[in-house]
Amino acid sequence: MDFSSLNPITSNALNLAARNDNVKEVERLLKKMNPNCIDKRGWTCLHEAAANDSFRCLQLILKNKDIRPLAETHEGHTALHLACWYSSSFQTIKALLESVPNIAKYGSIKNVTPLHISCVQGKLDIIQLLLDYGAIIDVQDSDGDTPLHCAVLNIQYEAVTTLLHAGADPEIRNEINCTAFHLARYQGCLQTKIYFSICV
């Protein structure tokens, strides 16, 4: 299975049209195809539209009465995970959050949430948007890392500040018994340590 690429070979016509933001073709195919058909990765047309920032197609697909908006890929990723992972636009991510209640709370097989992903990337506008739509701030992935751990590990200073001001718990320990502050110290990351001292 190839999660690392947008593998064009395995997809059906509807998925391909969604990937390419071909609104007319998506509209035509939605009348005759099941929108929940998957490729070898478990991706539906909704996953394709989200990952490729095909906003107009995403809107059409979300309005379809048969769509399963919380469908997960074989790795357990929702359309929101993919939109965050592939850095889709603010409007695409917001459309998913507005259309699919509680999607911000869903974790993958390894319990990685869209908030973890956005903290790795340091996308402040998306981090705040996810928090506004109910993302769980202190959720731990399979390694015990919270979004705060992820922000520290990836030296995303402003994300650290945003999370701390939003109420992230800096005392949570991961599987190797480290808090986010411990990780900042181990990395010798002075700027992150300063943020901790100011915010905590």
GROMACS elastic network, one bead per residue, 0.5 to 0.9 nm:
[ bonds ]
;  ai    aj funct       b0    kb
    1     4     6  0.89587   500
    1    40     6  0.72612   500
    1    41     6  0.61559   500
    1    74     6  0.86746   500
    2     5     6  0.62620   500
    2     6     6  0.81849   500
    2     7     6  0.70332   500
    2    40     6  0.88395   500
    2    41     6  0.70224   500
    3     6     6  0.73848   500
    3     7     6  0.80555   500
    3    41     6  0.71667   500
    3    75     6  0.80493   500
    4     7     6  0.83824   500
    5     8     6  0.86289   500
    6    48     6  0.83927   500
    6    51     6  0.82149   500
    6    52     6  0.85614   500
    7    10     6  0.68022   500
    7    11     6  0.81021   500
    7    41     6  0.87387   500
    8    11     6  0.62076   500
    8    16     6  0.76300   500
    9    12     6  0.89139   500
   10    39     6  0.55833   500
   10    40     6  0.60590   500
   10    41     6  0.81689   500
   11    14     6  0.80467   500
   11    15     6  0.58202   500
   11    16     6  0.62442   500
   11    38     6  0.76265   500
   11    39     6  0.51869   500
   11    40     6  0.77604   500
   11    43     6  0.83610   500
   11    44     6  0.87613   500
   12    15     6  0.53769   500
   12    16     6  0.62458   500
   12    17     6  0.87219   500
   12    37     6  0.80026   500
   12    38     6  0.79556   500
   12    39     6  0.70277   500
   12    45     6  0.87868   500
   13    16     6  0.51301   500
   13    17     6  0.61511   500
   13    18     6  0.86372   500
   13    25     6  0.88135   500
   13    26     6  0.87593   500
   13    29     6  0.78984   500
   14    17     6  0.51206   500
   14    18     6  0.61896   500
   14    19     6  0.85541   500
   14    25     6  0.76493   500
   14    26     6  0.60460   500
   14    29     6  0.60459   500
   14    30     6  0.74836   500
   14    33     6  0.76187   500
   14    34     6  0.89861   500
   14    35     6  0.75876   500
   14    37     6  0.86731   500
   14    44     6  0.86127   500
   14    45     6  0.61808   500
   15    18     6  0.51109   500
   15    19     6  0.60898   500
   15    20     6  0.87116   500
   15    26     6  0.84336   500
   15    35     6  0.85824   500
   15    37     6  0.84486   500
   15    38     6  0.83058   500
   15    39     6  0.83647   500
   15    43     6  0.81632   500
   15    44     6  0.63787   500
   15    46     6  0.78821   500
   15    47     6  0.84017   500
   15    48     6  0.60916   500
   15    49     6  0.79265   500
   16    20     6  0.62964   500
   16    21     6  0.86302   500
   16    22     6  0.85550   500
   16    26     6  0.89647   500
   16    45     6  0.77304   500
   16    48     6  0.76955   500
   17    20     6  0.52157   500
   17    21     6  0.61169   500
   17    22     6  0.50662   500
   17    23     6  0.74953   500
   17    24     6  0.87467   500
   17    25     6  0.61038   500
   17    26     6  0.57415   500
   17    29     6  0.87514   500
   17    45     6  0.81680   500
   17    48     6  0.88747   500
   17    49     6  0.87141   500
   17    57     6  0.84396   500
   18    21     6  0.50363   500
   18    22     6  0.61550   500
   18    23     6  0.74877   500
   18    25     6  0.83407   500
   18    26     6  0.62197   500
   18    45     6  0.57444   500
   18    46     6  0.74761   500
   18    47     6  0.87993   500
   18    48     6  0.59321   500
   18    50     6  0.87846   500
   18    52     6  0.82584   500
   18    54     6  0.65998   500
   18    57     6  0.57986   500
   18    58     6  0.74956   500
   18    61     6  0.86969   500
   19    22     6  0.77674   500
   19    45     6  0.75479   500
   19    47     6  0.87358   500
   19    49     6  0.52670   500
   19    50     6  0.83545   500
   19    51     6  0.78536   500
   19    52     6  0.56944   500
   19    53     6  0.81109   500
   19    54     6  0.65004   500
   19    57     6  0.85463   500
   20    23     6  0.86582   500
   20    48     6  0.87350   500
   20    49     6  0.79806   500
   20    52     6  0.75615   500
   20    54     6  0.68767   500
   20    57     6  0.88898   500
   21    24     6  0.89352   500
   21    25     6  0.88538   500
   21    26     6  0.80917   500
   21    49     6  0.71037   500
   21    52     6  0.81574   500
   21    53     6  0.81155   500
   21    55     6  0.73239   500
   21    56     6  0.67444   500
   21    57     6  0.56483   500
   21    58     6  0.84037   500
   22    25     6  0.55142   500
   22    26     6  0.61573   500
   22    27     6  0.86220   500
   22    54     6  0.83552   500
   22    56     6  0.85033   500
   22    57     6  0.70278   500
   23    26     6  0.51195   500
   23    27     6  0.60253   500
   23    28     6  0.85603   500
   23    54     6  0.89440   500
   23    56     6  0.65723   500
   23    57     6  0.54372   500
   23    60     6  0.79771   500
   24    27     6  0.51208   500
   24    28     6  0.61828   500
   24    29     6  0.86276   500
   24    57     6  0.89054   500
   25    28     6  0.50348   500
   25    29     6  0.60082   500
   25    30     6  0.84246   500
   26    29     6  0.51370   500
   26    30     6  0.59071   500
   26    31     6  0.87522   500
   26    45     6  0.89149   500
   26    57     6  0.67061   500
   26    60     6  0.78727   500
   26    61     6  0.80439   500
   27    30     6  0.53668   500
   27    31     6  0.68908   500
   27    57     6  0.81613   500
   27    60     6  0.71665   500
   27    61     6  0.84139   500
   28    31     6  0.56646   500
   28    32     6  0.73334   500
   29    32     6  0.53460   500
   29    33     6  0.56853   500
   29    34     6  0.86857   500
   29    35     6  0.86452   500
   30    33     6  0.53658   500
   30    34     6  0.69907   500
   30    35     6  0.64102   500
   30    60     6  0.88811   500
   30    61     6  0.78260   500
   30    64     6  0.77267   500
   31    34     6  0.84482   500
   33    36     6  0.86093   500
   33    37     6  0.80420   500
   34    37     6  0.57927   500
   34    66     6  0.75230   500
   34    67     6  0.81644   500
   35    38     6  0.85881   500
   35    44     6  0.68267   500
   35    45     6  0.63211   500
   35    46     6  0.78546   500
   35    61     6  0.76090   500
   35    64     6  0.80542   500
   35    66     6  0.68929   500
   35    67     6  0.57906   500
   35    68     6  0.81766   500
   36    43     6  0.85122   500
   36    44     6  0.54460   500
   36    45     6  0.71328   500
   36    46     6  0.81826   500
   36    66     6  0.78364   500
   36    67     6  0.61772   500
   36    68     6  0.66367   500
   36    71     6  0.79717   500
   37    42     6  0.84372   500
   37    43     6  0.79252   500
   37    44     6  0.56903   500
   37    45     6  0.76321   500
   38    41     6  0.73786   500
   38    45     6  0.78115   500
   38    73     6  0.84624   500
   39    42     6  0.52416   500
   39    43     6  0.54959   500
   39    44     6  0.69521   500
   40    43     6  0.74157   500
   40    74     6  0.85311   500
   41    73     6  0.62183   500
   41    74     6  0.58769   500
   41    75     6  0.80774   500
   42    47     6  0.89766   500
   42    71     6  0.88521   500
   42    72     6  0.71269   500
   42    74     6  0.51212   500
   42    75     6  0.81990   500
   43    46     6  0.77201   500
   43    47     6  0.55085   500
   43    48     6  0.68148   500
   43    71     6  0.84987   500
   43    72     6  0.75466   500
   43    73     6  0.53513   500
   43    74     6  0.79482   500
   43    79     6  0.87352   500
   44    47     6  0.52305   500
   44    48     6  0.64612   500
   44    49     6  0.87937   500
   44    71     6  0.79080   500
   44    72     6  0.87170   500
   44    73     6  0.80497   500
   44    79     6  0.88201   500
   45    49     6  0.61395   500
   45    50     6  0.85554   500
   45    57     6  0.89405   500
   45    58     6  0.84327   500
   45    61     6  0.76199   500
   46    49     6  0.51607   500
   46    50     6  0.61111   500
   46    51     6  0.85503   500
   46    57     6  0.84320   500
   46    58     6  0.63365   500
   46    61     6  0.64224   500
   46    62     6  0.75757   500
   46    67     6  0.82252   500
   46    68     6  0.87850   500
   46    69     6  0.74808   500
   46    71     6  0.87102   500
   46    79     6  0.63227   500
   47    50     6  0.51738   500
   47    51     6  0.60271   500
   47    52     6  0.84719   500
   47    58     6  0.89071   500
   47    71     6  0.85441   500
   47    72     6  0.85615   500
   47    73     6  0.81611   500
   47    77     6  0.87923   500
   47    78     6  0.71149   500
   47    80     6  0.80998   500
   47    81     6  0.89845   500
   47    82     6  0.67863   500
   47    83     6  0.80310   500
   48    51     6  0.52669   500
   48    52     6  0.60178   500
   48    53     6  0.83172   500
   48    54     6  0.79650   500
   48    58     6  0.87226   500
   48    79     6  0.79350   500
   48    82     6  0.84665   500
   49    52     6  0.53538   500
   49    53     6  0.58589   500
   49    55     6  0.68392   500
   49    56     6  0.85769   500
   49    57     6  0.63045   500
   49    58     6  0.53168   500
   49    61     6  0.85241   500
   49    79     6  0.82411   500
   49    83     6  0.84826   500
   49    92     6  0.89149   500
   50    53     6  0.52276   500
   50    54     6  0.63816   500
   50    55     6  0.73979   500
   50    58     6  0.65817   500
   50    79     6  0.56402   500
   50    80     6  0.69343   500
   50    81     6  0.87722   500
   50    82     6  0.63713   500
   50    84     6  0.86281   500
   50    86     6  0.85897   500
   50    88     6  0.69991   500
   50    92     6  0.67741   500
   50    93     6  0.77791   500
   50    96     6  0.83708   500
   51    54     6  0.78143   500
   51    79     6  0.72021   500
   51    80     6  0.83614   500
   51    81     6  0.85148   500
   51    84     6  0.78498   500
   51    85     6  0.76221   500
   51    86     6  0.56410   500
   51    87     6  0.78437   500
   51    88     6  0.64955   500
   52    55     6  0.84974   500
   52    82     6  0.87201   500
   52    83     6  0.75102   500
   52    86     6  0.73395   500
   52    87     6  0.88026   500
   52    88     6  0.67730   500
   53    56     6  0.88260   500
   53    58     6  0.81576   500
   53    83     6  0.70447   500
   53    86     6  0.83897   500
   53    87     6  0.81870   500
   53    89     6  0.63603   500
   53    92     6  0.63445   500
   53    93     6  0.88296   500
   54    57     6  0.55723   500
   54    58     6  0.60297   500
   54    59     6  0.88061   500
   54    88     6  0.86055   500
   54    92     6  0.77563   500
   55    59     6  0.62975   500
   55    60     6  0.88107   500
   55    89     6  0.84191   500
   55    91     6  0.74820   500
   55    92     6  0.55234   500
   55    95     6  0.84168   500
   56    59     6  0.52936   500
   56    60     6  0.65608   500
   56    61     6  0.88295   500
   56    92     6  0.89251   500
   57    60     6  0.50599   500
   57    61     6  0.61032   500
   57    62     6  0.85301   500
   58    61     6  0.51282   500
   58    62     6  0.60590   500
   58    63     6  0.86571   500
   58    92     6  0.75638   500
   58    95     6  0.82134   500
   58    96     6  0.84248   500
   59    62     6  0.52447   500
   59    63     6  0.64140   500
   59    92     6  0.86395   500
   59    95     6  0.74380   500
   59    96     6  0.87823   500
   60    63     6  0.53201   500
   60    64     6  0.66792   500
   61    64     6  0.52662   500
   61    65     6  0.87739   500
   61    67     6  0.70117   500
   62    65     6  0.80200   500
   62    67     6  0.67319   500
   62    68     6  0.87147   500
   62    69     6  0.70526   500
   62    95     6  0.88608   500
   62    96     6  0.81446   500
   62    99     6  0.71399   500
   62   100     6  0.86855   500
   63    66     6  0.87867   500
   63    67     6  0.79446   500
   63    99     6  0.87752   500
   64    67     6  0.56425   500
   65    68     6  0.86558   500
   67    70     6  0.88633   500
   67    71     6  0.86207   500
   68    71     6  0.54518   500
   69    72     6  0.88252   500
   69    78     6  0.80052   500
   69    79     6  0.76751   500
   69    96     6  0.85407   500
   69    99     6  0.84084   500
   69   100     6  0.64722   500
   69   103     6  0.87090   500
   70    78     6  0.59170   500
   70    79     6  0.74415   500
   70    80     6  0.89502   500
   70   100     6  0.74690   500
   70   103     6  0.70090   500
   70   106     6  0.87393   500
   71    76     6  0.85263   500
   71    77     6  0.80631   500
   71    78     6  0.59723   500
   71    79     6  0.76557   500
   72    75     6  0.73924   500
   72    79     6  0.75118   500
   72   108     6  0.83068   500
   73    76     6  0.50336   500
   73    77     6  0.51454   500
   73    78     6  0.66534   500
   73    79     6  0.85886   500
   74    77     6  0.74081   500
   74   109     6  0.87556   500
   75   108     6  0.65641   500
   75   109     6  0.60272   500
   75   110     6  0.84947   500
   76   107     6  0.74744   500
   76   109     6  0.50462   500
   76   110     6  0.82222   500
   76   111     6  0.87344   500
   77    80     6  0.77047   500
   77    81     6  0.55135   500
   77    82     6  0.67879   500
   77   106     6  0.83945   500
   77   107     6  0.74358   500
   77   108     6  0.52318   500
   77   109     6  0.77944   500
   77   112     6  0.88514   500
   77   113     6  0.87102   500
   78    81     6  0.52547   500
   78    82     6  0.66889   500
   78    83     6  0.88005   500
   78   103     6  0.78373   500
   78   106     6  0.76513   500
   78   107     6  0.84695   500
   78   108     6  0.78213   500
   79    82     6  0.52146   500
   79    83     6  0.61473   500
   79    84     6  0.86846   500
   79    96     6  0.77802   500
   79   103     6  0.89027   500
   80    84     6  0.61741   500
   80    85     6  0.84422   500
   80    92     6  0.89185   500
   80    93     6  0.65579   500
   80    96     6  0.65231   500
   80    97     6  0.78313   500
   80   103     6  0.71255   500
   80   104     6  0.74225   500
   80   114     6  0.67260   500
   81    84     6  0.52833   500
   81    85     6  0.59824   500
   81    86     6  0.85842   500
   81   104     6  0.86658   500
   81   106     6  0.86608   500
   81   107     6  0.84974   500
   81   108     6  0.82194   500
   81   112     6  0.87547   500
   81   113     6  0.69489   500
   81   114     6  0.50772   500
   81   115     6  0.88490   500
   81   117     6  0.76996   500
   82    86     6  0.59177   500
   82    87     6  0.81883   500
   82    88     6  0.83042   500
   82   114     6  0.83917   500
   83    86     6  0.54759   500
   83    87     6  0.59821   500
   83    89     6  0.79203   500
   83    92     6  0.73923   500
   83    93     6  0.63358   500
   83    96     6  0.89976   500
   83   114     6  0.87066   500
   84    87     6  0.50199   500
   84    88     6  0.61631   500
   84    89     6  0.86374   500
   84    93     6  0.72867   500
   84   114     6  0.62188   500
   84   115     6  0.85356   500
   84   117     6  0.65642   500
   84   118     6  0.63849   500
   84   126     6  0.81906   500
   85    88     6  0.78714   500
   85   114     6  0.78335   500
   85   117     6  0.62701   500
   85   118     6  0.76400   500
   85   121     6  0.86332   500
   87    90     6  0.87711   500
   87   118     6  0.87037   500
   87   121     6  0.87288   500
   87   123     6  0.88605   500
   88    91     6  0.83023   500
   88    92     6  0.64154   500
   88    93     6  0.69206   500
   89    92     6  0.53251   500
   89    93     6  0.64448   500
   89    94     6  0.85954   500
   90    93     6  0.52501   500
   90    94     6  0.59789   500
   90    95     6  0.84986   500
   90   125     6  0.78117   500
   90   126     6  0.68598   500
   90   129     6  0.87259   500
   91    94     6  0.50386   500
   91    95     6  0.59769   500
   91    96     6  0.86862   500
   92    95     6  0.51406   500
   92    96     6  0.64897   500
   92    97     6  0.88196   500
   93    96     6  0.52929   500
   93    97     6  0.63522   500
   93    98     6  0.87240   500
   93   126     6  0.79137   500
   93   129     6  0.87007   500
   93   130     6  0.88962   500
   94    97     6  0.50076   500
   94    98     6  0.60316   500
   94    99     6  0.84694   500
   94   126     6  0.87260   500
   94   129     6  0.75105   500
   94   130     6  0.86431   500
   95    98     6  0.51772   500
   95    99     6  0.60305   500
   95   100     6  0.84509   500
   96    99     6  0.51973   500
   96   100     6  0.58320   500
   96   101     6  0.87247   500
   96   103     6  0.77934   500
   97   100     6  0.55461   500
   97   101     6  0.67012   500
   97   102     6  0.76271   500
   97   103     6  0.64338   500
   97   104     6  0.68878   500
   97   129     6  0.87604   500
   97   130     6  0.79212   500
   97   133     6  0.67376   500
   98   101     6  0.69481   500
   98   133     6  0.82235   500
  100   103     6  0.57698   500
  100   104     6  0.88053   500
  101   104     6  0.80560   500
  101   133     6  0.85437   500
  102   105     6  0.55533   500
  102   106     6  0.73437   500
  102   133     6  0.75321   500
  102   134     6  0.68807   500
  102   135     6  0.79213   500
  103   106     6  0.55778   500
  103   133     6  0.86606   500
  103   134     6  0.87410   500
  103   135     6  0.83442   500
  104   107     6  0.84326   500
  104   113     6  0.73477   500
  104   114     6  0.64883   500
  104   115     6  0.76057   500
  104   130     6  0.61676   500
  104   131     6  0.82106   500
  104   133     6  0.66722   500
  104   134     6  0.63694   500
  104   136     6  0.78962   500
  105   113     6  0.68824   500
  105   114     6  0.80160   500
  105   115     6  0.86612   500
  105   130     6  0.89496   500
  105   133     6  0.89037   500
  105   134     6  0.68469   500
  105   135     6  0.50393   500
  105   136     6  0.61023   500
  105   139     6  0.88835   500
  106   111     6  0.78302   500
  106   112     6  0.82958   500
  106   113     6  0.60484   500
  106   114     6  0.78173   500
  106   135     6  0.84842   500
  107   110     6  0.71721   500
  107   114     6  0.75286   500
  107   139     6  0.89892   500
  107   141     6  0.80314   500
  108   112     6  0.51690   500
  108   113     6  0.64485   500
  108   141     6  0.87811   500
  109   112     6  0.74228   500
  109   142     6  0.85665   500
  110   113     6  0.88835   500
  110   141     6  0.59701   500
  110   142     6  0.51011   500
  110   143     6  0.82513   500
  111   139     6  0.83052   500
  111   140     6  0.71016   500
  111   142     6  0.59345   500
  112   115     6  0.80533   500
  112   116     6  0.60611   500
  112   117     6  0.74049   500
  112   139     6  0.86114   500
  112   140     6  0.77320   500
  112   141     6  0.51765   500
  112   142     6  0.76182   500
  112   146     6  0.89974   500
  112   147     6  0.89906   500
  113   116     6  0.52290   500
  113   117     6  0.66131   500
  113   118     6  0.88473   500
  113   135     6  0.83406   500
  113   136     6  0.87783   500
  113   139     6  0.80576   500
  113   140     6  0.88971   500
  113   141     6  0.78175   500
  113   147     6  0.84866   500
  114   117     6  0.50650   500
  114   118     6  0.61858   500
  114   119     6  0.85888   500
  114   127     6  0.87075   500
  114   130     6  0.77631   500
  114   135     6  0.81702   500
  115   118     6  0.51130   500
  115   119     6  0.60817   500
  115   120     6  0.86079   500
  115   126     6  0.82677   500
  115   127     6  0.62163   500
  115   130     6  0.65812   500
  115   131     6  0.79861   500
  115   135     6  0.67711   500
  115   136     6  0.80390   500
  115   137     6  0.76691   500
  115   147     6  0.62439   500
  116   119     6  0.52025   500
  116   120     6  0.63146   500
  116   121     6  0.88120   500
  116   127     6  0.89706   500
  116   139     6  0.86948   500
  116   140     6  0.89563   500
  116   141     6  0.83916   500
  116   145     6  0.86663   500
  116   146     6  0.70261   500
  116   148     6  0.80777   500
  116   149     6  0.88080   500
  116   150     6  0.63738   500
  116   151     6  0.80395   500
  117   120     6  0.51968   500
  117   121     6  0.64543   500
  117   122     6  0.86437   500
  117   147     6  0.79627   500
  117   150     6  0.81520   500
  118   121     6  0.50329   500
  118   122     6  0.58855   500
  118   123     6  0.54534   500
  118   124     6  0.77707   500
  118   126     6  0.66029   500
  118   127     6  0.59385   500
  118   130     6  0.89420   500
  118   147     6  0.83901   500
  118   151     6  0.86320   500
  118   159     6  0.88746   500
  119   123     6  0.65484   500
  119   124     6  0.78828   500
  119   126     6  0.89277   500
  119   127     6  0.67750   500
  119   147     6  0.59299   500
  119   148     6  0.73535   500
  119   149     6  0.88466   500
  119   150     6  0.60478   500
  119   152     6  0.87131   500
  119   154     6  0.81715   500
  119   156     6  0.73019   500
  119   159     6  0.61762   500
  119   160     6  0.81949   500
  119   163     6  0.89785   500
  120   123     6  0.81504   500
  120   147     6  0.78848   500
  120   150     6  0.54503   500
  120   151     6  0.53614   500
  120   152     6  0.84422   500
  120   153     6  0.78598   500
  120   154     6  0.57431   500
  120   155     6  0.84630   500
  120   156     6  0.72709   500
  120   159     6  0.87445   500
  121   124     6  0.87877   500
  121   151     6  0.79568   500
  121   154     6  0.77471   500
  121   156     6  0.75883   500
  121   159     6  0.89508   500
  122   125     6  0.89881   500
  122   126     6  0.87541   500
  122   127     6  0.79359   500
  122   151     6  0.69305   500
  122   154     6  0.82242   500
  122   155     6  0.86046   500
  122   156     6  0.53762   500
  122   157     6  0.81308   500
  122   158     6  0.73444   500
  122   159     6  0.55792   500
  122   160     6  0.88076   500
  123   126     6  0.54515   500
  123   127     6  0.60851   500
  123   128     6  0.87324   500
  123   159     6  0.74584   500
  124   128     6  0.61655   500
  124   129     6  0.84831   500
  124   158     6  0.73925   500
  124   159     6  0.60897   500
  124   162     6  0.75388   500
  125   128     6  0.53152   500
  125   129     6  0.61410   500
  125   130     6  0.86879   500
  126   130     6  0.60216   500
  126   131     6  0.84808   500
  127   130     6  0.52594   500
  127   131     6  0.62582   500
  127   132     6  0.86371   500
  127   135     6  0.89558   500
  127   159     6  0.77028   500
  127   162     6  0.81667   500
  127   163     6  0.83647   500
  128   131     6  0.50771   500
  128   132     6  0.60873   500
  128   133     6  0.86850   500
  128   162     6  0.78138   500
  128   163     6  0.87219   500
  128   166     6  0.88559   500
  129   133     6  0.63372   500
  129   134     6  0.89191   500
  129   135     6  0.88547   500
  130   133     6  0.51065   500
  130   134     6  0.64858   500
  130   135     6  0.53694   500
  130   136     6  0.88156   500
  131   134     6  0.52634   500
  131   136     6  0.72765   500
  131   137     6  0.71518   500
  131   166     6  0.83008   500
  132   135     6  0.73685   500
  134   137     6  0.85519   500
  135   139     6  0.87006   500
  136   139     6  0.56162   500
  137   146     6  0.76177   500
  137   147     6  0.68635   500
  137   148     6  0.82421   500
  137   163     6  0.75365   500
  137   166     6  0.81349   500
  137   167     6  0.77015   500
  137   168     6  0.59324   500
  137   169     6  0.84241   500
  138   145     6  0.88191   500
  138   146     6  0.54509   500
  138   147     6  0.67370   500
  138   148     6  0.76745   500
  138   167     6  0.88388   500
  138   168     6  0.60025   500
  138   169     6  0.66373   500
  138   172     6  0.80931   500
  139   144     6  0.85268   500
  139   145     6  0.79441   500
  139   146     6  0.54770   500
  139   147     6  0.72204   500
  140   143     6  0.73815   500
  140   145     6  0.50155   500
  140   147     6  0.75793   500
  140   174     6  0.78006   500
  141   144     6  0.51078   500
  141   145     6  0.54027   500
  141   146     6  0.65526   500
  141   147     6  0.87170   500
  141   174     6  0.88578   500
  142   145     6  0.73954   500
  142   175     6  0.82993   500
  143   146     6  0.89008   500
  143   174     6  0.63099   500
  143   175     6  0.54401   500
  143   176     6  0.81453   500
  144   149     6  0.89413   500
  144   172     6  0.86330   500
  144   173     6  0.70044   500
  144   176     6  0.81426   500
  144   177     6  0.87816   500
  145   148     6  0.76573   500
  145   149     6  0.54059   500
  145   150     6  0.66814   500
  145   172     6  0.84791   500
  145   173     6  0.76201   500
  145   174     6  0.51563   500
  145   175     6  0.75891   500
  145   178     6  0.89961   500
  145   179     6  0.87319   500
  145   180     6  0.84643   500
  146   149     6  0.51502   500
  146   150     6  0.64803   500
  146   151     6  0.87945   500
  146   168     6  0.88512   500
  146   172     6  0.78429   500
  146   173     6  0.87358   500
  146   174     6  0.77585   500
  146   180     6  0.83968   500
  147   151     6  0.62145   500
  147   152     6  0.86943   500
  147   160     6  0.88559   500
  147   163     6  0.80841   500
  147   168     6  0.85669   500
  148   151     6  0.51053   500
  148   152     6  0.62657   500
  148   153     6  0.85881   500
  148   159     6  0.79481   500
  148   160     6  0.61280   500
  148   163     6  0.65614   500
  148   164     6  0.79712   500
  148   168     6  0.69897   500
  148   169     6  0.81902   500
  148   170     6  0.74624   500
  148   180     6  0.63507   500
  149   152     6  0.51926   500
  149   153     6  0.60509   500
  149   154     6  0.85978   500
  149   160     6  0.86603   500
  149   170     6  0.86068   500
  149   174     6  0.82738   500
  149   178     6  0.89126   500
  149   179     6  0.72713   500
  149   181     6  0.83016   500
  149   183     6  0.74774   500
  149   184     6  0.89050   500
  150   153     6  0.51088   500
  150   154     6  0.61724   500
  150   155     6  0.85062   500
  150   156     6  0.85013   500
  150   180     6  0.82661   500
  151   154     6  0.52973   500
  151   155     6  0.60874   500
  151   156     6  0.50475   500
  151   157     6  0.72700   500
  151   158     6  0.86680   500
  151   159     6  0.60317   500
  151   160     6  0.57767   500
  151   163     6  0.88536   500
  151   180     6  0.86325   500
  152   156     6  0.60690   500
  152   157     6  0.71531   500
  152   159     6  0.83782   500
  152   160     6  0.65458   500
  152   180     6  0.63414   500
  152   181     6  0.79424   500
  152   183     6  0.68695   500
  152   184     6  0.60674   500
  152   189     6  0.87364   500
  152   192     6  0.70905   500
  153   156     6  0.78390   500
  153   180     6  0.80970   500
  153   183     6  0.67593   500
  153   184     6  0.72675   500
  153   187     6  0.80468   500
  154   157     6  0.87296   500
  155   158     6  0.89554   500
  155   159     6  0.88173   500
  155   160     6  0.85157   500
  155   184     6  0.82781   500
  155   189     6  0.76286   500
  155   191     6  0.88665   500
  155   192     6  0.72701   500
  156   159     6  0.53699   500
  156   160     6  0.63518   500
  156   161     6  0.89445   500
  156   192     6  0.81613   500
  157   160     6  0.51369   500
  157   161     6  0.64643   500
  157   162     6  0.87758   500
  157   191     6  0.71230   500
  157   192     6  0.56820   500
  157   195     6  0.73797   500
  158   161     6  0.50286   500
  158   162     6  0.61180   500
  158   163     6  0.85932   500
  158   192     6  0.88967   500
  158   195     6  0.86528   500
  159   163     6  0.61085   500
  159   164     6  0.85286   500
  160   163     6  0.52808   500
  160   164     6  0.61538   500
  160   165     6  0.86034   500
  160   192     6  0.75168   500
  160   195     6  0.75456   500
  160   196     6  0.81128   500
  161   164     6  0.51611   500
  161   165     6  0.60736   500
  161   166     6  0.84593   500
  161   192     6  0.87208   500
  161   195     6  0.64345   500
  161   196     6  0.77613   500
  161   199     6  0.69241   500
  162   165     6  0.52805   500
  162   166     6  0.61317   500
  162   167     6  0.88107   500
  162   168     6  0.88872   500
  163   167     6  0.63695   500
  163   168     6  0.53563   500
  163   169     6  0.87543   500
  164   167     6  0.51789   500
  164   169     6  0.72645   500
  164   170     6  0.75628   500
  164   196     6  0.80902   500
  164   199     6  0.63701   500
  164   200     6  0.71986   500
  165   168     6  0.73335   500
  165   199     6  0.68468   500
  165   200     6  0.86190   500
  167   170     6  0.89520   500
  169   172     6  0.61412   500
  170   173     6  0.84561   500
  170   179     6  0.64116   500
  170   180     6  0.60417   500
  170   181     6  0.68808   500
  170   196     6  0.85242   500
  170   200     6  0.78790   500
  171   178     6  0.87651   500
  171   179     6  0.56034   500
  171   180     6  0.74601   500
  171   181     6  0.81055   500
  172   177     6  0.86908   500
  172   178     6  0.78364   500
  172   179     6  0.55018   500
  172   180     6  0.75673   500
  173   176     6  0.75512   500
  173   180     6  0.75720   500
  174   177     6  0.51260   500
  174   178     6  0.54305   500
  174   179     6  0.65629   500
  174   180     6  0.85353   500
  175   178     6  0.74281   500
  178   181     6  0.78410   500
  178   182     6  0.56060   500
  178   183     6  0.65647   500
  179   182     6  0.51416   500
  179   183     6  0.65619   500
  179   184     6  0.88612   500
  180   183     6  0.51310   500
  180   184     6  0.63782   500
  180   185     6  0.88089   500
  181   185     6  0.62733   500
  181   186     6  0.86367   500
  181   192     6  0.82483   500
  181   193     6  0.69441   500
  181   196     6  0.71636   500
  182   185     6  0.51140   500
  182   186     6  0.61489   500
  182   187     6  0.86262   500
  183   186     6  0.50331   500
  183   187     6  0.61702   500
  183   188     6  0.85910   500
  183   189     6  0.87097   500
  184   187     6  0.52372   500
  184   188     6  0.63009   500
  184   189     6  0.53739   500
  184   190     6  0.76920   500
  184   191     6  0.88817   500
  184   192     6  0.61968   500
  184   193     6  0.61656   500
  185   188     6  0.50034   500
  185   189     6  0.61954   500
  185   190     6  0.76696   500
  185   192     6  0.85267   500
  185   193     6  0.68772   500
  186   189     6  0.76700   500
  187   190     6  0.86186   500
  188   191     6  0.89820   500
  188   192     6  0.89287   500
  188   193     6  0.84896   500
  189   192     6  0.55773   500
  189   193     6  0.63905   500
  189   194     6  0.88437   500
  190   193     6  0.50611   500
  190   194     6  0.61774   500
  190   195     6  0.87160   500
  191   194     6  0.51020   500
  191   195     6  0.63643   500
  191   196     6  0.87952   500
  192   195     6  0.50359   500
  192   196     6  0.63262   500
  192   197     6  0.87647   500
  193   196     6  0.50694   500
  193   197     6  0.63070   500
  193   198     6  0.87506   500
  194   197     6  0.51095   500
  194   198     6  0.62813   500
  194   199     6  0.86235   500
  195   198     6  0.51673   500
  195   199     6  0.59689   500
  195   200     6  0.82240   500
  196   199     6  0.52360   500
  196   200     6  0.55713   500
  197   200     6  0.57556   500
